[in-house]
Amino acid sequence: MRKRRILIVEDEPDICYLVKEFLRNSGYKTIVASDGFEAIQKLRRITVDLVLLDIILPVMDGWSVVDTIKKNKKLRDIPIIIFTAKPEDDRDQTYIKNYRFTVIRKPFEWRQLIKKITMHLSRDGTAVIN
C-alpha cells in the first residue's frame, strides 16, 4: 500500500519544516508548496490525498487556491484542511460554511492535526466534512 500524500501549503519555513517532519514521522509522504500558485502547479502534476492549506500566502492566497481547486473537475474532491493563524473574518465564514472545511487554528496540537487528517482520509477522499 502506498503512503498517503499530503500537500502542505505554508509560507513560513519553520512551520513548514515542523509539519513536514511530523507528518513524515507519522507515515505520510509530504509535498511542500510555499505559495498558492506553486500549490496549484503541483496539484496539476502530482496526485495527493489531502491538502493542508494556510490562508495567508504570497502570490495567491489560500481562498484563491480553494476557488481554483473547486473549479477543477480533477481536483475538486481532494480534502482540504485549513490551518491558519489568521483571525476569522466574513470571507472565511462564507468559505467555511459553503465548503464545510475543517479549520485548525495555529498554534495547534499535533494530536489534533493527525486526528483531522485521519478522519478525512478515512472518508475515501470524496468529501470534506467538518
Secondary structure as GFF3:
##gff-version 3
##sequence-region A 1 130
A	DSSP	beta_strand	5	9	.	.	.	ID=ss1
A	DSSP	alpha_helix	13	25	.	.	.	ID=ss2
A	DSSP	beta_strand	29	33	.	.	.	ID=ss3
A	DSSP	alpha_helix	36	45	.	.	.	ID=ss4
A	DSSP	beta_strand	50	53	.	.	.	ID=ss5
A	DSSP	alpha_helix	62	71	.	.	.	ID=ss6
A	DSSP	beta_strand	80	84	.	.	.	ID=ss7
A	DSSP	alpha_helix	90	99	.	.	.	ID=ss8
A	DSSP	beta_strand	102	105	.	.	.	ID=ss9
A	DSSP	alpha_helix	110	121	.	.	.	ID=ss10
###
